[in-house]
Amino acid sequence: MTYTQHSVIKAEKILAGYQAVLEDNIILPGLVQHQSLDQFKGALNDSVSIRVAGRLPARQYAFRNDRSDPLVFDTYSENKLTLTLADHIYSAVEVTDEQVDFDLVSPQSLVPVQGRAIAAQLNENVRSLIEGTTYPTTIGNAGELTAAGKSQLRRALLEARRVLNASKIPDEARILVVGSNFEAALLSDPEIVFASVAGDAQAASALHGATLGSLFGFRVVRDDTVDADTAYAFIPSSFALLTAVPGIPADVMGAASSYGGYATRWLRQYDVSYLKDRSVVDTFCGSRAVTDVVEYWDPTSPAQQKITNPDVFVRGTKILLSGASVSPAANTALAKSTTIGTVWDGATAASSSSSSASASSSASA
């Protein structure tokens, strides 16, 4: 098997310091619920369960009634989600003796580069999860202008807030991840003013630089890996990311390492058959969207509470600069359990505005 030499710069060609590599920031993993699975090694089917709290209804008992009817006792039920370790992310390189001695490159010097590659793949896994999840609602055509040429982005963001409120999503820690074109539209809208965001949430420099500020209860964060014309509104518990560090074999040198707060394993082994030093950085991971049981009241007589089966994703919504809105299907459990109704659409609003303007113009004439 032939060996391809690493491409490095000889010492006499190096200026003082490095030029930073142009690359995406590692942002998305820091916005979702993350936990290490190391303490669960040996679990059945390499998986763990996430408990989602259940709900109970409140009932009424008539004051000073004749006590002919008993109290109704409800049964409490929790939801359980299973998350399986499905991905083994790694970066592997080989370094020859000549490169170590004469090219000033070694396995140790490449570990940070390998660690960043792992973190970038975690970011991609979370991006794929966020974009691949089926959202019960979509707020469409937010980039449409009214007949008067005014932006409707503010109205679209307020609709996103209304949808989350109707879905019983907590106010705390709401996040709006925006693509690059969506960010440009927000920043160029004179009606939108961001409030500053402070606190532990901005501890990571990449996340700090991508955070635009607070808007209508959302922490607005730009991510260049998501669709440029789309924004995603959710809370950290909407998505779960779990990682686990593989064990270190006895016959190789190994150690735990980390990049951006994500634990990894580093293995180093010398191959005497080919006089090459091998370096591997890896981790196990799994991710999934968090779904909920949706409760609703069946109006039949007597009225009774029912729950969805299977559970559905309700912890987020998305906004499109262009593209139609999606509302919960009529008569579904989600439609019955919330007051979302028909979701606002920028194209419909702009059309209504145009019709109103035309009617006003005709009346003036």
KEKE-3310 file (N, C-alpha, C; in steps of 0.2 Angstrom, whole numbers, plus 5000, padded with zeros to 4 digits):
npx = (5004:5003:5010:5004:5011:5009:5004:5014:5021:5038:5050:5058:5049:5039:5029:5028:5017:5001:4989:4972:4961:4948:4932:4917:4908:4907:4892:4878:4878:4879:4867:4857:4850:4863:4871:4882:4885:4892:4891:4881:4886:4885:4872:4856:4854:4863:4857:4848:4835:4824:4815:4799:4789:4772:4755:4741:4723:4713:4698:4681:4671:4655:4650:4644:4636:4624:4632:4630:4637:4653:4670:4681:4694:4710:4722:4739:4752:4768:4779:4791:4806:4817:4834:4847:4864:4871:4880:4898:4910:4925:4942:4956:4974:4990:5008:5024:5041:5050:5042:5040:5053:5059:5049:5042:5029:5018:5009:5004:5003:4993:4981:4973:4967:4961:4952:4944:4938:4930:4921:4915:4908:4899:4891:4886:4878:4868:4863:4857:4848:4839:4835:4829:4818:4800:4790:4775:4770:4772:4778:4775:4782:4788:4796:4789:4784:4773:4759:4762:4776:4782:4791:4787:4793:4793:4780:4780:4788:4782:4771:4777:4780:4767:4763:4771:4768:4754:4756:4761:4774:4788:4792:4805:4822:4820:4825:4830:4836:4844:4846:4859:4854:4842:4846:4852:4840:4834:4843:4843:4830:4821:4812:4815:4823:4836:4838:4851:4860:4865:4875:4878:4875:4882:4895:4904:4915:4912:4898:4895:4899:4890:4878:4864:4856:4842:4825:4809:4807:4815:4832:4842:4851:4864:4867:4877:4876:4863:4848:4849:4838:4829:4822:4823:4813:4814:4817:4830:4827:4821:4828:4839:4856:4868:4883:4897:4913:4923:4931:4948:4960:4971:4983:4988:4993:4984:4972:4960:4953:4947:4936:4930:4922:4917:4919:4932:4941:4958:4969:4985:4997:5011:5016:5026:5029:5028:5034:5026:5017:5002:4987:4972:4956:4941:4923:4908:4891:4874:4857:4841:4825:4814:4799:4782:4768:4752:4738:4720:4703:4690:4674:4663:4649:4650:4661:4678:4696:4709:4724:4737:4743:4754:4766:4770:4780:4781:4788:4793:4794:4795:4801:4799:4807:4802:4789:4775:4764:4761:4748:4741:4733:4715:4704:4713:4723:4732:4727:4716:4721:4727:4727:4731:4726:4723:4738:4747:4751:4763:4761:4748:4744:4750:4743:4730:4733:4736:4724:4716:4722:4720:4706:4705:4711:4702:4691:4695:4696)
npy = (4994:5011:5026:5043:5058:5070:5087:5100:5115:5120:5125:5136:5144:5148:5161:5172:5164:5158:5159:5160:5147:5146:5143:5135:5140:5131:5129:5124:5112:5118:5123:5114:5101:5093:5079:5067:5050:5041:5036:5027:5016:4999:4998:4991:4987:4998:5010:5023:5030:5044:5053:5061:5072:5069:5074:5081:5083:5097:5096:5100:5102:5103:5116:5114:5103:5089:5078:5066:5061:5054:5059:5061:5051:5053:5045:5046:5047:5045:5050:5040:5042:5034:5034:5030:5025:5029:5033:5033:5044:5049:5054:5050:5049:5047:5048:5049:5044:5053:5064:5068:5071:5080:5088:5094:5090:5081:5067:5073:5087:5087:5083:5094:5098:5087:5085:5096:5093:5082:5090:5098:5088:5084:5096:5096:5084:5089:5099:5092:5085:5096:5102:5091:5087:5085:5098:5104:5116:5129:5145:5155:5164:5175:5185:5192:5208:5221:5230:5243:5242:5238:5228:5212:5204:5207:5204:5190:5185:5188:5179:5167:5167:5167:5154:5146:5149:5145:5131:5128:5130:5133:5150:5153:5152:5152:5150:5156:5151:5157:5157:5163:5172:5175:5181:5193:5199:5202:5211:5222:5227:5241:5241:5232:5229:5224:5217:5217:5202:5194:5184:5166:5159:5164:5160:5152:5157:5156:5155:5166:5176:5173:5176:5187:5195:5198:5195:5198:5188:5178:5171:5176:5168:5166:5154:5147:5135:5130:5131:5145:5154:5151:5151:5144:5140:5136:5127:5122:5109:5103:5096:5082:5078:5066:5060:5049:5043:5032:5017:5014:5004:4991:4989:5000:5018:5029:5043:5054:5067:5084:5095:5111:5108:5095:5079:5067:5053:5049:5040:5033:5024:5015:5009:4997:4990:4998:5010:5021:5033:5032:5041:5043:5051:5050:5048:5042:5045:5050:5056:5064:5071:5078:5071:5073:5068:5073:5080:5081:5086:5076:5080:5072:5065:5057:5071:5068:5066:5063:5056:5058:5045:5038:5049:5066:5079:5094:5105:5116:5128:5133:5146:5153:5163:5163:5153:5142:5143:5131:5124:5116:5101:5100:5094:5086:5079:5088:5100:5101:5102:5113:5131:5136:5136:5143:5146:5162:5169:5176:5180:5179:5189:5200:5201:5204:5216:5223:5222:5230:5242:5245:5246:5257:5266:5267:5271:5284:5290)
npz = (5000:4995:5001:5004:5006:5019:5016:5020:5026:5023:5036:5032:5025:5032:5039:5054:5064:5061:5047:5049:5046:5033:5038:5043:5058:5074:5079:5081:5089:5102:5105:5107:5118:5127:5132:5140:5136:5143:5156:5154:5147:5141:5141:5136:5119:5116:5119:5127:5137:5137:5148:5146:5154:5159:5158:5167:5168:5174:5184:5188:5202:5207:5218:5234:5230:5229:5231:5224:5214:5211:5213:5199:5194:5187:5176:5177:5165:5158:5145:5135:5127:5116:5113:5102:5101:5086:5077:5073:5074:5067:5065:5055:5053:5046:5049:5043:5048:5042:5040:5053:5058:5049:5043:5053:5058:5067:5076:5088:5085:5075:5082:5087:5075:5070:5081:5079:5067:5071:5079:5069:5062:5071:5072:5059:5060:5069:5062:5051:5058:5063:5051:5045:5053:5054:5055:5063:5060:5048:5044:5031:5017:5022:5018:5009:5002:5008:4999:5001:5000:5012:5024:5030:5040:5054:5057:5054:5063:5075:5073:5074:5087:5093:5088:5095:5108:5108:5107:5119:5123:5133:5138:5142:5136:5122:5105:5090:5075:5061:5044:5032:5022:5028:5040:5034:5029:5041:5047:5039:5040:5045:5055:5064:5079:5088:5105:5117:5122:5136:5147:5152:5141:5130:5131:5123:5110:5096:5096:5102:5093:5083:5088:5086:5095:5106:5102:5102:5112:5108:5106:5094:5082:5070:5058:5046:5040:5039:5029:5018:5017:5027:5044:5060:5074:5091:5107:5118:5123:5112:5104:5105:5109:5111:5117:5118:5124:5116:5123:5128:5120:5126:5120:5113:5114:5122:5126:5133:5125:5120:5111:5109:5120:5118:5122:5117:5110:5109:5100:5098:5088:5083:5067:5064:5053:5042:5046:5051:5060:5068:5070:5078:5081:5089:5092:5099:5094:5095:5090:5091:5087:5100:5104:5109:5118:5113:5121:5120:5120:5118:5112:5113:5121:5137:5138:5136:5140:5128:5121:5109:5098:5087:5097:5093:5085:5093:5097:5090:5076:5059:5048:5033:5020:5007:5001:5005:5019:5032:5041:5056:5052:5050:5063:5068:5082:5086:5081:5089:5102:5103:5100:5088:5075:5058:5051:5049:5033:5023:5009:5007:5016:5010:4998:5002:5008:4996:4989:4997:4996:4983:4983:4991:4983:4972:4978:4981:4969)
capx = (5000:5007:5008:5004:5014:5005:5006:5015:5026:5045:5052:5060:5044:5034:5029:5026:5010:4997:4983:4966:4958:4941:4928:4911:4909:4903:4887:4872:4878:4878:4860:4852:4852:4868:4873:4887:4882:4898:4889:4876:4889:4882:4864:4853:4854:4867:4852:4845:4828:4823:4808:4795:4784:4765:4750:4734:4718:4710:4691:4677:4666:4650:4650:4638:4632:4621:4636:4627:4642:4660:4676:4684:4701:4713:4728:4745:4756:4774:4781:4798:4809:4823:4839:4852:4871:4870:4886:4905:4913:4932:4947:4962:4980:4997:5013:5030:5047:5053:5038:5041:5060:5061:5043:5039:5023:5018:5002:5002:5001:4987:4976:4968:4964:4957:4946:4939:4934:4924:4916:4911:4903:4893:4887:4882:4873:4863:4860:4853:4842:4835:4831:4825:4812:4794:4787:4768:4768:4777:4776:4777:4782:4790:4800:4785:4782:4766:4757:4766:4783:4785:4793:4783:4797:4791:4774:4781:4792:4776:4767:4781:4779:4760:4762:4775:4763:4748:4759:4763:4781:4790:4795:4812:4827:4818:4830:4828:4842:4842:4851:4862:4849:4837:4850:4853:4834:4832:4847:4841:4823:4822:4807:4817:4829:4838:4841:4858:4860:4871:4875:4882:4873:4887:4902:4908:4916:4909:4891:4894:4899:4884:4872:4863:4853:4836:4820:4802:4808:4820:4839:4843:4858:4865:4871:4878:4875:4856:4846:4850:4831:4825:4823:4820:4812:4814:4820:4835:4825:4817:4832:4844:4862:4871:4890:4901:4919:4925:4936:4955:4962:4977:4989:4989:4993:4977:4970:4954:4954:4941:4937:4924:4917:4915:4924:4934:4946:4964:4973:4991:5000:5016:5016:5033:5029:5028:5037:5022:5014:4995:4983:4964:4952:4934:4918:4901:4885:4867:4853:4835:4820:4810:4792:4777:4761:4747:4732:4715:4697:4685:4668:4657:4646:4652:4668:4684:4702:4712:4731:4739:4747:4760:4768:4772:4785:4778:4793:4797:4791:4800:4799:4802:4807:4797:4786:4769:4763:4758:4744:4739:4727:4709:4701:4719:4724:4736:4723:4711:4724:4730:4723:4735:4721:4727:4745:4748:4756:4765:4759:4740:4743:4752:4738:4725:4735:4736:4717:4714:4725:4716:4699:4705:4712:4696:4686:4697:4695)
capy = (5000:5017:5032:5050:5063:5076:5093:5105:5120:5119:5130:5143:5147:5150:5168:5172:5163:5155:5162:5156:5143:5148:5137:5136:5140:5126:5133:5121:5108:5122:5126:5109:5098:5089:5075:5062:5044:5037:5032:5022:5010:4993:4998:4987:4989:5004:5015:5026:5033:5051:5054:5067:5072:5069:5080:5079:5089:5099:5095:5104:5098:5109:5119:5113:5099:5084:5072:5060:5059:5054:5063:5057:5050:5052:5041:5049:5043:5049:5048:5038:5042:5030:5037:5025:5027:5026:5035:5033:5049:5048:5057:5046:5051:5043:5052:5045:5047:5058:5070:5070:5074:5085:5093:5097:5088:5075:5066:5078:5093:5086:5082:5099:5098:5081:5087:5101:5089:5079:5094:5100:5083:5084:5101:5094:5080:5093:5103:5088:5084:5102:5103:5085:5086:5087:5103:5104:5122:5133:5152:5155:5170:5181:5190:5196:5215:5223:5234:5249:5241:5237:5221:5208:5200:5208:5200:5183:5183:5188:5173:5161:5167:5165:5147:5142:5150:5140:5124:5127:5130:5138:5156:5153:5149:5151:5151:5157:5150:5160:5156:5169:5177:5177:5186:5199:5202:5205:5217:5227:5229:5246:5240:5227:5232:5218:5219:5213:5196:5193:5178:5160:5156:5166:5158:5150:5163:5155:5156:5173:5180:5172:5179:5194:5198:5195:5198:5195:5183:5173:5173:5175:5165:5165:5148:5147:5128:5129:5134:5152:5157:5148:5151:5138:5143:5130:5127:5117:5102:5101:5091:5079:5076:5062:5057:5044:5042:5024:5014:5014:4997:4990:4988:5007:5023:5033:5048:5058:5074:5087:5101:5114:5105:5088:5074:5063:5048:5050:5034:5033:5018:5015:5004:4996:4987:5003:5015:5026:5034:5033:5045:5043:5054:5048:5048:5039:5050:5049:5062:5064:5076:5076:5071:5074:5066:5079:5079:5085:5084:5073:5083:5068:5065:5063:5073:5064:5067:5058:5058:5056:5039:5040:5055:5070:5084:5101:5109:5121:5129:5136:5152:5154:5169:5161:5146:5143:5141:5125:5124:5109:5098:5101:5089:5082:5080:5094:5106:5101:5103:5120:5137:5138:5138:5144:5150:5167:5168:5183:5181:5181:5196:5205:5201:5207:5223:5225:5223:5235:5248:5246:5248:5264:5271:5267:5276:5291:5292)
capz = (5000:4995:5006:5002:5010:5021:5013:5025:5024:5026:5041:5030:5021:5037:5043:5061:5066:5055:5044:5051:5040:5032:5040:5047:5065:5077:5083:5082:5095:5108:5105:5109:5124:5126:5138:5139:5138:5146:5162:5152:5143:5143:5141:5131:5113:5115:5119:5133:5137:5139:5151:5145:5159:5156:5160:5170:5167:5180:5183:5192:5206:5209:5225:5238:5227:5233:5232:5221:5209:5214:5209:5193:5196:5181:5177:5175:5160:5155:5138:5135:5120:5115:5109:5101:5098:5079:5073:5076:5070:5068:5060:5056:5049:5047:5049:5043:5052:5039:5041:5060:5059:5044:5041:5059:5059:5072:5078:5093:5081:5071:5086:5087:5069:5070:5085:5075:5062:5074:5081:5063:5060:5076:5070:5053:5062:5072:5056:5047:5062:5064:5045:5043:5057:5051:5059:5062:5057:5044:5043:5024:5013:5027:5014:5004:5004:5007:4994:5002:5000:5019:5026:5034:5044:5060:5058:5054:5070:5080:5072:5077:5095:5094:5087:5101:5114:5108:5108:5126:5123:5138:5136:5143:5132:5115:5100:5083:5071:5055:5038:5030:5019:5033:5044:5030:5029:5048:5049:5034:5041:5050:5060:5069:5083:5093:5112:5119:5126:5141:5152:5151:5134:5125:5133:5117:5106:5090:5097:5104:5087:5078:5091:5084:5100:5108:5098:5104:5117:5105:5105:5087:5081:5063:5056:5039:5037:5038:5023:5019:5017:5032:5051:5064:5081:5095:5113:5118:5124:5106:5101:5110:5106:5116:5115:5122:5122:5116:5128:5126:5120:5130:5116:5110:5118:5121:5131:5132:5123:5119:5107:5110:5125:5117:5123:5111:5112:5105:5100:5094:5087:5078:5063:5062:5046:5037:5049:5051:5066:5066:5075:5077:5086:5088:5097:5097:5096:5093:5091:5088:5089:5106:5103:5114:5118:5113:5124:5118:5123:5114:5114:5113:5128:5140:5136:5139:5137:5124:5119:5102:5097:5091:5099:5088:5087:5093:5101:5086:5070:5055:5045:5026:5016:5002:5002:5008:5026:5034:5047:5058:5049:5054:5066:5071:5089:5087:5080:5094:5108:5103:5097:5083:5069:5052:5051:5044:5027:5020:5002:5008:5019:5005:4993:5006:5008:4989:4987:5001:4993:4976:4985:4993:4977:4968:4982:4981:4962)
cpx = (5004:5005:5008:5006:5009:5008:5008:5020:5032:5046:5054:5055:5038:5035:5027:5019:5007:4991:4977:4963:4951:4937:4922:4912:4905:4898:4881:4872:4877:4871:4855:4855:4857:4870:4878:4884:4887:4895:4884:4879:4887:4875:4862:4852:4858:4862:4850:4838:4828:4816:4805:4789:4777:4761:4744:4730:4716:4702:4688:4672:4661:4650:4644:4633:4629:4625:4634:4632:4649:4665:4678:4691:4705:4720:4734:4750:4762:4775:4789:4800:4816:4828:4845:4858:4871:4877:4893:4909:4921:4936:4954:4968:4986:5002:5020:5036:5050:5049:5039:5048:5061:5055:5040:5032:5023:5011:5000:4999:4995:4981:4971:4964:4959:4951:4941:4935:4928:4919:4912:4906:4897:4888:4883:4877:4867:4859:4855:4847:4837:4831:4827:4819:4806:4791:4779:4766:4774:4774:4779:4778:4784:4793:4796:4784:4775:4765:4761:4773:4786:4786:4788:4786:4795:4785:4775:4784:4786:4772:4770:4780:4772:4760:4765:4770:4757:4750:4761:4770:4784:4793:4803:4817:4825:4824:4827:4835:4840:4848:4854:4858:4844:4840:4850:4846:4832:4836:4846:4834:4823:4817:4809:4824:4830:4840:4847:4856:4866:4870:4879:4881:4878:4894:4906:4908:4912:4901:4890:4894:4893:4878:4870:4860:4847:4830:4814:4803:4813:4827:4840:4850:4858:4869:4871:4878:4868:4854:4846:4843:4826:4827:4820:4819:4810:4817:4825:4833:4821:4821:4838:4850:4866:4878:4893:4908:4921:4931:4943:4958:4969:4983:4991:4990:4987:4976:4964:4956:4947:4942:4930:4919:4915:4920:4925:4939:4952:4968:4979:4995:5005:5016:5023:5034:5030:5031:5033:5018:5006:4991:4976:4961:4945:4930:4912:4896:4879:4863:4846:4831:4816:4803:4788:4771:4756:4741:4726:4708:4692:4678:4662:4655:4647:4659:4673:4691:4706:4720:4732:4743:4748:4761:4770:4777:4781:4782:4796:4792:4797:4797:4803:4802:4802:4795:4780:4769:4760:4754:4743:4733:4721:4707:4707:4719:4727:4732:4718:4714:4727:4725:4726:4730:4725:4733:4745:4753:4757:4762:4751:4740:4745:4747:4732:4727:4735:4729:4714:4716:4722:4709:4700:4707:4706:4691:4688:4696:4688)
cpy = (5006:5022:5038:5054:5068:5082:5099:5110:5120:5125:5137:5147:5150:5157:5167:5170:5160:5160:5157:5153:5146:5142:5139:5136:5134:5129:5128:5116:5111:5124:5121:5105:5093:5085:5069:5055:5039:5033:5027:5016:5004:4992:4994:4990:4996:5010:5017:5029:5040:5051:5061:5067:5072:5075:5077:5085:5091:5098:5100:5100:5104:5110:5117:5108:5093:5078:5066:5057:5059:5058:5058:5057:5049:5048:5045:5045:5048:5046:5046:5038:5038:5033:5032:5028:5024:5028:5035:5038:5048:5052:5053:5049:5047:5048:5048:5048:5053:5065:5073:5074:5080:5090:5096:5096:5081:5073:5071:5085:5093:5085:5087:5099:5093:5082:5091:5098:5085:5084:5097:5095:5083:5090:5099:5089:5083:5097:5098:5086:5090:5102:5097:5084:5089:5092:5104:5110:5125:5140:5154:5163:5176:5186:5194:5203:5216:5228:5241:5248:5240:5230:5218:5203:5200:5204:5193:5181:5183:5182:5167:5161:5165:5157:5143:5143:5145:5133:5123:5127:5135:5144:5156:5149:5148:5153:5152:5156:5152:5158:5163:5174:5180:5183:5193:5203:5206:5211:5223:5230:5235:5245:5235:5229:5226:5221:5215:5207:5195:5186:5172:5158:5159:5165:5156:5156:5162:5157:5163:5178:5179:5175:5186:5198:5195:5199:5194:5189:5177:5176:5171:5173:5164:5158:5147:5140:5127:5132:5142:5156:5155:5150:5146:5141:5136:5132:5122:5110:5099:5095:5088:5076:5072:5060:5053:5043:5034:5023:5014:5007:4997:4991:4995:5012:5027:5038:5051:5065:5077:5093:5104:5111:5098:5083:5069:5058:5049:5043:5035:5027:5018:5009:5002:4993:4992:5010:5022:5027:5035:5037:5045:5046:5053:5049:5044:5045:5047:5055:5061:5070:5073:5077:5071:5070:5072:5077:5083:5082:5082:5076:5079:5067:5058:5065:5070:5066:5062:5061:5055:5049:5038:5047:5059:5076:5091:5106:5115:5122:5132:5142:5152:5161:5169:5154:5147:5141:5134:5125:5117:5107:5098:5094:5084:5083:5086:5100:5106:5103:5110:5125:5140:5141:5138:5149:5156:5166:5175:5185:5183:5188:5201:5206:5205:5215:5226:5227:5229:5242:5250:5249:5255:5268:5272:5272:5283:5294:5294)
cpz = (5000:5000:5003:5007:5012:5018:5019:5022:5027:5031:5037:5026:5026:5040:5050:5062:5060:5053:5046:5045:5040:5033:5043:5055:5068:5082:5085:5088:5102:5109:5107:5115:5123:5132:5136:5141:5141:5152:5160:5147:5146:5143:5136:5125:5112:5115:5126:5132:5140:5142:5149:5149:5155:5159:5163:5169:5174:5179:5189:5196:5209:5217:5228:5234:5231:5234:5229:5216:5212:5210:5204:5194:5189:5182:5173:5171:5158:5148:5138:5128:5121:5111:5108:5098:5091:5075:5077:5071:5072:5063:5061:5051:5051:5045:5048:5047:5049:5040:5048:5061:5055:5042:5047:5060:5063:5073:5083:5090:5077:5076:5086:5081:5068:5075:5082:5070:5065:5076:5075:5061:5065:5074:5064:5055:5065:5067:5053:5051:5062:5057:5043:5047:5053:5056:5058:5059:5053:5043:5036:5022:5017:5023:5009:5007:5003:5001:4994:5002:5007:5020:5031:5039:5051:5062:5058:5060:5075:5079:5075:5084:5096:5093:5093:5107:5114:5108:5115:5127:5128:5135:5136:5138:5125:5110:5093:5079:5064:5050:5036:5027:5024:5038:5040:5030:5036:5049:5045:5035:5047:5056:5066:5073:5088:5100:5113:5123:5130:5145:5149:5144:5129:5127:5128:5112:5099:5090:5099:5098:5082:5081:5089:5090:5102:5104:5099:5108:5114:5105:5098:5086:5073:5063:5049:5036:5036:5031:5023:5020:5022:5039:5055:5072:5085:5102:5113:5119:5118:5103:5106:5106:5112:5113:5120:5120:5122:5121:5124:5126:5124:5126:5112:5115:5117:5127:5129:5130:5122:5114:5107:5115:5124:5117:5118:5114:5107:5106:5095:5094:5082:5074:5061:5055:5041:5039:5048:5058:5065:5072:5073:5083:5084:5094:5095:5098:5093:5094:5088:5091:5095:5104:5109:5113:5118:5116:5121:5121:5118:5116:5114:5120:5131:5138:5140:5136:5134:5123:5112:5103:5090:5093:5093:5090:5087:5096:5096:5080:5066:5051:5038:5023:5011:5002:5006:5015:5027:5041:5049:5055:5053:5057:5069:5079:5091:5086:5086:5101:5108:5100:5091:5077:5063:5053:5046:5039:5024:5013:5003:5011:5014:5000:4996:5006:5001:4987:4991:4998:4987:4978:4987:4988:4973:4971:4981:4974:4961)
residu = (MET:THR:TYR:THR:GLN:HIS:SER:VAL:ILE:LYS:ALA:GLU:LYS:ILE:LEU:ALA:GLY:TYR:GLN:ALA:VAL:LEU:GLU:ASP:ASN:ILE:ILE:LEU:PRO:GLY:LEU:VAL:GLN:HIS:GLN:SER:LEU:ASP:GLN:PHE:LYS:GLY:ALA:LEU:ASN:ASP:SER:VAL:SER:ILE:ARG:VAL:ALA:GLY:ARG:LEU:PRO:ALA:ARG:GLN:TYR:ALA:PHE:ARG:ASN:ASP:ARG:SER:ASP:PRO:LEU:VAL:PHE:ASP:THR:TYR:SER:GLU:ASN:LYS:LEU:THR:LEU:THR:LEU:ALA:ASP:HIS:ILE:TYR:SER:ALA:VAL:GLU:VAL:THR:ASP:GLU:GLN:VAL:ASP:PHE:ASP:LEU:VAL:SER:PRO:GLN:SER:LEU:VAL:PRO:VAL:GLN:GLY:ARG:ALA:ILE:ALA:ALA:GLN:LEU:ASN:GLU:ASN:VAL:ARG:SER:LEU:ILE:GLU:GLY:THR:THR:TYR:PRO:THR:THR:ILE:GLY:ASN:ALA:GLY:GLU:LEU:THR:ALA:ALA:GLY:LYS:SER:GLN:LEU:ARG:ARG:ALA:LEU:LEU:GLU:ALA:ARG:ARG:VAL:LEU:ASN:ALA:SER:LYS:ILE:PRO:ASP:GLU:ALA:ARG:ILE:LEU:VAL:VAL:GLY:SER:ASN:PHE:GLU:ALA:ALA:LEU:LEU:SER:ASP:PRO:GLU:ILE:VAL:PHE:ALA:SER:VAL:ALA:GLY:ASP:ALA:GLN:ALA:ALA:SER:ALA:LEU:HIS:GLY:ALA:THR:LEU:GLY:SER:LEU:PHE:GLY:PHE:ARG:VAL:VAL:ARG:ASP:ASP:THR:VAL:ASP:ALA:ASP:THR:ALA:TYR:ALA:PHE:ILE:PRO:SER:SER:PHE:ALA:LEU:LEU:THR:ALA:VAL:PRO:GLY:ILE:PRO:ALA:ASP:VAL:MET:GLY:ALA:ALA:SER:SER:TYR:GLY:GLY:TYR:ALA:THR:ARG:TRP:LEU:ARG:GLN:TYR:ASP:VAL:SER:TYR:LEU:LYS:ASP:ARG:SER:VAL:VAL:ASP:THR:PHE:CYS:GLY:SER:ARG:ALA:VAL:THR:ASP:VAL:VAL:GLU:TYR:TRP:ASP:PRO:THR:SER:PRO:ALA:GLN:GLN:LYS:ILE:THR:ASN:PRO:ASP:VAL:PHE:VAL:ARG:GLY:THR:LYS:ILE:LEU:LEU:SER:GLY:ALA:SER:VAL:SER:PRO:ALA:ALA:ASN:THR:ALA:LEU:ALA:LYS:SER:THR:THR:ILE:GLY:THR:VAL:TRP:ASP:GLY:ALA:THR:ALA:ALA:SER:SER:SER:SER:SER:SER:ALA:SER:ALA:SER:SER:SER:ALA:SER:ALA)
# end
